[in-house]
Amino acid sequence: MGMPLAFLALPLYVYLPHHDVQVLGLPMAEVGLVFLLARSLDAVSDPLWGALWDRMFKRNLNQALGLCSLLAVVLCACLWALLLPQAGCRWVGGVWAGMRTASPLGLLGSPPPCAEGGLITWVAFFLMLAGVLYSALALAQQTWSARLGGGPSLQSRLAAWRESLGLAGVVLASLLWHDLALGWSAGVFSGLMAVAMLLWVLVPKWARATRAAAVDGFEDRGVATLPAANPIQTSPRSRSWARRVRSMAEPLAQGPFRALLGVFALNGTASAVAATLFIFYVEDNLQSKPQEAYFLGVYFLSAALSCPLWLKVIEKKGLSTAWQMGMALSVLVFLIALGLGAGDTAAFYLVCALTGVALGADLVVPTALLVEVLGELGQSGQHEGRYFAWWQVVNKLNLALAAGLGLPLLSIWGYEPGVVSASSLQALILGYALLPCVMKALALVFLRQWAQGRAR
């Protein structure tokens, strides 16, 4: 599931705004507002999905996977609608015209969908729906993984496989988006999603068949949660909405989780700021626009290849120490980036490779560390969905903060895109390298203090 979800995330959050403005000719201000509303709704829905998955995975795995399959089908339809909105509008318009003809009242003379100004409505509806469904499936995957148990070793390996396949999905999406027609990209995504859901349906059967063997960390306690043959009674349906809201907000009352969430937010915002300013840094400071794709390729490939290395570090040093080492590496690499200028492409390839290695720690460690904390709080097998929901909300806020913090600061500091004056480039370098460096260093300090507090 990590691969199709990552495959979808690239066009959903990176390419579609440009496509809607440049190809569809929609007003930039309206497109920006639509994406802001979609991402806000997406974040708000996360705690609701987290509570739902907690109940469903606890009660009956087959029902949970059945709902996931339905959501996956609708999500595929959403991507088709977003990539080919004009064809969808024409089809709906034809159906609407037929309904008006057949209706004795002519549907009261109402206009067909996607008439003047209707295309932005079409895009807004399916973008919001796609974002909500994307979050639902991502949370289902994380909740189910956490309920497998197995300790830090298994959870780290699960995270490594999920994130490595996710990186493969991002690379595949970037290649197909440029080289194939949009319909083909949507078709590939639908195929990947079908394979993912097929595997999800087969895994419980495999687990039941091999449970007695307790293969490689899947002890009876972890696998026994999969079949859920005897539904567990949940709390009464009649409980008030106030209690439901308090239940969804309960993770934020846990001090260890709240502190870890703060570290995750600070570290993630630092990475997101660098990602937001990456294109500006390459084009204006390095003046190496033709090599942008190669820089990104080295970055993602290094992250994927480093995951086995970080698993070894986790086995020897533990989760917290491994994450601290990744943050420290990021700080050192951003210090190198402070001194680069026009033509320093070879040095920047090294920066991309090393930051990719550091990213590997960010991919493998945090979710496994969260699962470990849930065990210490006595929440394992109960409320993983709610904790991962807040984890995902913060992850989305990181992206929003990166744009809301990085771009205005650059403007205040005097950066102008396309201008290669000394003052403009200095502001750009400070935003791309120094700001993330300081934030990563603070995250490292806070993580170290949090780890020392746990050790006591």
Order of alpha helices (4+ residues) and beta strands (2+ residues): alpha-alpha-alpha-alpha-alpha-alpha-alpha-alpha-alpha-alpha-alpha-alpha-alpha-alpha-alpha-alpha-alpha
